[in-house]
Amino acid sequence: MDEFSVERVLLATSLVPAGRVASYGDLGRLAGVGPRQVGAIMRERGSEVAWWRVVNASGELPGQLMERAVEHWDAEGIVHADGRVRMRASRVDPDALTASYRGSD
């Protein structure tokens, strides 16, 4: 993965506000990469940003991250149950995220 793509994904992630989540696909659309690439970037460099705010389209994270994520979700008021974020309640507004991303150039 080229550094430019990595930086775009990390920037998009940094714009997800506390108390909200975005899917890998949401961030990929902003950064111009696929959801799997977002996942790979988060796996390698996610510790640089609020990684717990990035979940799959079903609101889930890999098992090894779940326990740590739940602590962050509770602290931020992210609605979750049964090991997944309730996307309807907690997903960031895609239009607002896009506007923030475009305004950060």
trRosetta pair geometry for C-beta under 8 A, 3 or more apart (Angstrom, degrees):
i j d omega theta_ij theta_ji phi_ij phi_ji
1 5 5.5 -110 -178 78 94 125
1 6 5.7 107 127 -58 117 95
1 33 8.0 34 -140 -134 112 150
1 37 6.3 138 -108 -158 123 99
1 40 6.4 164 -41 107 140 124
1 41 6.2 -144 147 -78 169 91
1 44 8.0 177 40 37 135 150
2 5 5.1 92 65 9 81 102
2 6 7.2 -146 100 -6 42 90
3 6 5.3 -53 -147 37 38 117
3 7 6.2 38 156 -20 70 104
4 7 5.9 -54 -149 36 29 109
4 8 6.5 30 152 -20 63 105
5 8 5.7 -54 -148 34 33 112
5 9 6.5 30 155 -16 66 104
5 31 6.6 93 -159 157 67 113
5 32 7.3 -113 -120 81 88 92
5 33 5.3 88 -161 -63 117 135
5 37 6.9 -53 160 161 135 133
5 41 7.4 -134 126 -78 92 138
6 9 6.0 -59 -152 37 30 107
6 10 6.3 24 155 -15 66 109
6 41 5.4 176 -123 -133 72 118
6 45 6.1 74 -165 20 114 160
7 10 5.7 -55 -142 40 32 109
7 11 6.1 36 156 -22 65 106
8 11 5.7 -53 -147 36 29 112
8 12 6.4 30 154 -19 64 105
8 30 7.5 -174 163 118 99 83
8 31 3.8 135 127 -144 109 95
8 32 6.6 -19 134 33 161 95
8 33 7.4 140 84 -8 123 112
9 12 5.7 -53 -148 36 32 111
9 13 6.3 33 153 -20 65 106
9 27 5.9 69 -145 155 78 118
9 28 7.7 4 -108 -89 102 52
9 31 4.6 23 -74 -109 61 172
9 33 6.5 -41 -66 39 113 136
9 37 7.5 -145 -71 124 145 91
9 38 5.5 178 -138 -121 129 75
9 41 4.6 72 87 102 157 162
9 42 7.6 -113 151 -51 129 75
10 13 5.6 -53 -147 36 32 114
10 14 6.4 35 153 -24 64 105
10 41 7.3 -126 -50 159 79 124
10 45 6.3 -62 -78 124 119 126
10 48 6.0 -13 -140 93 128 124
10 49 5.5 -178 -153 -38 78 135
11 14 5.7 -55 -149 32 31 112
11 15 6.8 29 153 -21 62 106
11 31 7.6 141 57 -98 93 105
11 101 7.2 106 125 -134 103 83
11 104 6.2 170 178 118 119 148
12 15 5.9 -62 -158 31 33 112
12 16 7.7 44 147 -33 62 91
12 22 7.6 -112 148 95 99 164
12 27 4.6 137 117 -146 134 87
12 30 4.5 136 -118 94 135 137
12 31 5.1 -101 -16 -52 142 104
12 97 7.5 56 -163 172 86 109
12 101 5.7 10 -108 -107 80 123
13 16 6.0 -40 -164 7 42 112
13 22 7.5 -145 -114 52 57 128
13 27 6.1 20 -67 -124 73 142
13 42 7.5 143 -89 -96 150 98
13 46 7.8 -138 -160 -130 168 72
13 49 4.3 82 112 136 125 157
13 50 6.8 -175 158 55 96 71
13 51 7.5 2 -173 -93 141 45
13 53 6.9 136 -165 78 81 108
13 54 5.8 -39 -123 -55 108 128
14 49 5.2 -107 -70 -130 75 117
14 50 7.4 117 -112 15 47 92
15 97 6.1 122 117 -148 116 76
15 100 4.5 154 -168 121 129 130
15 101 5.9 -152 37 -71 170 72
15 104 6.7 -112 -78 -38 129 147
16 20 5.7 -140 180 94 85 100
16 21 6.7 28 -179 -139 138 23
16 22 4.8 -123 -98 -9 131 113
16 27 8.0 -52 -48 -79 122 108
16 50 6.8 -133 74 76 105 120
16 53 4.4 163 108 143 137 137
16 54 7.2 171 7 -64 163 75
16 92 5.3 -119 -137 -48 84 150
16 97 6.8 7 -91 -117 66 119
17 20 5.1 55 66 24 79 120
17 92 6.7 134 29 -113 82 112
18 50 7.6 -127 -90 -137 68 167
18 53 7.9 -102 -108 -83 36 134
18 76 4.8 -139 -179 -137 85 116
19 76 4.6 -151 -73 164 54 95
19 77 5.0 -1 -122 67 99 99
19 78 6.0 -177 -151 -68 39 71
19 90 7.4 -134 159 -142 58 87
20 53 6.6 46 93 -151 58 113
20 78 7.3 -178 -71 -104 10 98
20 90 6.0 167 -133 176 46 67
20 91 6.8 37 -166 164 89 16
20 92 4.1 88 156 -76 133 80
21 52 7.9 -82 -105 134 104 60
21 53 4.9 -162 -114 -164 61 58
21 54 6.9 178 -163 -74 85 19
21 55 5.2 11 174 9 138 111
21 59 7.3 95 91 -130 154 76
21 78 6.2 75 -35 -144 106 132
21 85 5.2 16 17 162 159 170
21 87 7.4 -90 76 -115 117 67
21 90 5.2 37 16 131 100 108
21 91 6.0 -56 73 -104 78 49
21 92 6.7 -147 75 -19 25 87
22 26 4.1 -123 -174 83 98 138
22 27 5.4 105 123 -47 130 91
22 53 6.5 39 18 144 78 89
22 54 6.0 -20 70 -107 81 66
22 55 7.8 154 81 30 33 70
22 91 6.9 89 -102 -154 42 75
22 92 5.0 -28 -71 26 88 121
22 97 6.5 108 -95 -119 133 162
23 26 4.6 109 50 -3 74 98
23 27 7.3 -150 91 3 44 83
23 35 7.3 -25 142 -125 94 120
23 54 7.5 88 -157 -160 14 62
23 55 6.2 -54 -108 80 59 66
23 56 6.3 28 -148 178 93 23
23 57 4.8 45 -142 -86 147 56
23 87 7.5 14 -57 -126 109 127
23 91 7.3 -12 -25 -127 90 113
24 27 6.2 -63 -155 42 31 105
24 28 6.0 34 150 -24 67 112
24 35 3.8 87 118 -157 109 89
24 36 7.5 71 154 -55 142 24
24 38 4.2 164 -160 83 84 129
24 39 5.3 -6 -124 -52 144 85
24 42 7.6 -103 -107 -4 98 138
24 54 6.5 78 -77 177 62 99
24 55 7.7 -106 -27 100 78 25
24 56 6.0 -10 1 -109 112 54
24 57 7.5 -74 37 -40 86 73
25 28 5.4 -54 -139 37 32 115
25 29 6.4 37 161 -23 65 100
25 35 4.5 -26 -72 -79 66 120
25 38 7.7 -143 -55 24 24 149
25 57 6.1 24 8 -73 127 104
26 29 6.2 -57 -158 29 26 109
26 30 7.0 19 150 -12 60 107
26 91 7.7 172 -61 -164 154 106
26 92 7.2 130 165 59 158 106
26 94 6.0 -130 -137 -108 107 98
26 97 6.8 30 168 91 116 161
27 30 5.7 -57 -154 38 37 111
27 31 5.9 13 158 -2 72 116
27 38 5.0 120 87 -131 115 142
27 54 6.4 -12 -19 -125 147 115
28 31 6.1 -68 -135 50 28 96
28 32 7.7 -113 175 58 57 10
28 33 5.0 -100 -143 84 82 65
28 34 5.3 2 -159 177 142 12
28 35 4.8 -99 -18 -69 151 50
28 37 6.6 114 -117 59 110 96
28 38 4.7 -104 -64 -33 91 125
29 32 7.9 31 -178 -67 22 33
30 97 6.8 -88 -73 135 142 105
30 98 6.4 -153 -103 -104 100 67
30 101 4.9 -128 -161 -114 124 172
31 38 7.2 132 46 -89 137 99
33 37 4.0 -98 162 86 120 141
33 38 6.2 149 95 -51 112 75
33 41 7.8 80 96 -18 159 135
34 37 4.8 100 58 5 74 102
34 38 7.2 -131 104 -5 43 85
35 38 5.4 -49 -150 32 38 115
35 39 6.5 41 151 -20 66 101
35 56 7.9 78 176 -131 129 73
35 57 7.9 -27 -136 -38 156 101
36 39 5.4 -49 -151 34 36 116
36 40 6.5 38 150 -20 66 102
37 40 5.6 -50 -147 35 35 112
37 41 6.3 35 153 -18 66 104
38 41 5.8 -56 -149 38 31 110
38 42 6.2 30 153 -18 66 107
38 54 7.2 -142 157 -172 115 134
39 42 5.7 -56 -145 38 30 110
39 43 6.3 34 154 -24 64 105
40 43 5.6 -51 -149 31 31 115
40 44 6.5 15 157 -6 64 109
41 44 6.1 -66 -147 45 30 101
41 45 5.7 -38 178 41 70 107
41 46 7.4 114 122 -57 62 77
42 45 7.1 -79 -115 63 19 65
42 46 3.8 48 -169 -74 64 119
42 51 5.8 126 -164 -137 102 100
42 54 5.6 -143 -106 95 148 146
43 46 6.5 43 -45 -8 13 118
45 48 5.3 -21 170 11 83 121
45 49 7.9 46 130 7 83 98
46 49 6.4 -80 -160 52 50 87
46 51 3.6 68 168 -103 111 125
46 54 7.2 -125 -131 48 117 135
47 51 6.6 -22 -76 -29 34 134
50 53 4.7 38 118 3 107 118
50 54 8.0 135 103 -12 68 88
50 72 7.5 162 -163 -174 92 144
51 54 6.0 -66 -163 34 48 107
51 65 7.4 -102 127 -153 121 137
51 69 7.9 -96 106 -96 86 97
52 61 7.4 -47 -132 -65 61 156
52 65 7.5 -173 -98 165 76 111
52 68 7.2 -131 -82 118 120 84
52 69 4.2 162 -131 -132 105 81
52 72 4.0 110 69 77 167 147
52 73 6.4 -132 161 -49 125 77
52 78 8.0 -170 137 20 105 160
53 78 7.8 -156 -107 -85 71 148
55 58 7.7 -107 146 73 107 52
55 59 5.2 23 132 -151 147 32
55 60 6.0 133 -172 54 106 21
55 61 5.6 -82 -119 -59 82 79
55 84 7.6 122 -178 -153 144 73
55 85 5.4 -179 2 20 170 129
55 87 7.9 -140 83 -87 129 96
56 59 7.2 -53 70 18 67 17
56 60 5.2 -18 42 60 109 78
56 61 7.4 170 -3 -81 87 36
57 87 7.6 11 179 -90 48 158
58 84 6.0 -60 137 -144 84 141
58 87 7.6 -123 -171 -32 19 130
59 80 7.2 177 164 -119 122 89
59 84 3.9 89 99 174 105 94
59 85 3.6 -142 -162 59 105 72
59 86 6.5 50 -128 -55 163 13
59 87 4.8 -131 -66 -48 110 91
59 90 7.7 92 -127 60 116 121
60 66 7.9 -26 -164 -94 76 108
60 83 6.6 26 -120 137 96 89
60 84 4.7 -45 -72 -106 76 97
60 85 7.7 -155 -57 16 32 77
61 65 4.4 -87 145 85 127 119
61 66 5.5 169 74 -78 103 66
61 69 5.3 126 26 -27 157 163
62 65 5.2 76 67 13 80 105
62 66 7.4 -130 98 -34 39 85
63 66 5.6 -37 -149 -3 37 120
65 68 5.9 -72 -166 51 54 105
65 69 5.3 55 143 -31 87 114
66 69 5.6 -62 -143 37 27 113
66 70 6.4 33 162 -28 66 102
66 83 6.0 -13 -149 -145 139 91
67 70 6.1 -48 -152 23 28 112
67 71 7.5 30 151 -17 57 99
68 71 6.1 -52 -164 27 38 112
68 72 7.1 30 147 -10 67 105
69 72 5.7 -62 -157 41 41 109
69 73 5.9 41 149 -23 75 107
70 73 5.4 -51 -141 37 33 114
70 74 6.2 35 159 -20 66 104
70 80 7.0 -134 -120 88 77 148
71 74 6.0 -55 -150 35 26 109
71 75 6.4 25 153 -18 62 110
72 75 5.6 -58 -147 38 32 112
72 76 6.1 11 161 -3 68 113
72 78 7.6 19 117 18 75 130
73 76 6.2 -70 -144 48 26 97
73 78 3.9 -87 -150 64 81 114
73 80 5.1 7 160 0 152 137
73 85 6.8 -146 -124 -94 136 96
74 77 7.7 35 -174 -69 27 30
74 78 7.7 -64 -43 45 23 79
78 85 5.9 -43 159 -127 113 110
78 90 4.8 68 -156 -139 79 141
79 85 6.9 93 83 -163 59 69
79 86 4.3 -47 114 44 107 118
79 89 4.0 -17 48 103 148 139
79 90 5.0 -159 39 -48 84 111
80 83 7.7 -77 170 137 110 4
80 84 6.3 -167 -152 99 91 30
80 85 4.7 -52 -94 -101 97 48
80 86 6.2 -160 -94 -7 35 77
80 90 7.4 -6 -56 -17 75 158
81 84 7.2 -22 69 59 49 69
81 86 6.6 35 16 -50 92 106
85 90 5.1 -97 178 67 110 144
85 91 8.0 122 129 -62 123 69
86 89 4.3 25 106 29 113 114
86 90 5.8 107 73 1 69 106
87 90 6.4 -82 -124 56 24 83
87 91 4.7 33 -174 -44 73 115
88 91 6.9 -8 -90 11 13 108
91 94 7.9 -10 148 -45 110 82
92 96 6.8 -121 168 73 90 106
92 97 5.0 79 129 -57 128 123
93 96 4.0 61 83 14 112 112
93 97 6.6 172 85 -14 57 84
94 97 5.6 -56 -145 38 32 113
94 98 6.2 36 156 -21 66 104
95 98 5.7 -51 -147 35 31 112
95 99 6.4 32 153 -18 64 105
96 99 5.7 -52 -148 36 33 112
96 100 6.4 34 153 -19 65 105
97 100 5.7 -53 -149 37 32 112
97 101 6.3 33 153 -21 65 107
98 101 5.6 -55 -147 36 31 113
98 102 6.3 26 157 -15 66 107
99 102 5.9 -56 -144 39 29 107
99 103 6.1 25 157 -16 64 113
100 103 5.8 -63 -146 42 28 109
100 104 6.4 32 155 -31 64 108
101 104 5.9 -56 -153 24 29 114
102 105 6.5 -26 -173 -12 42 111
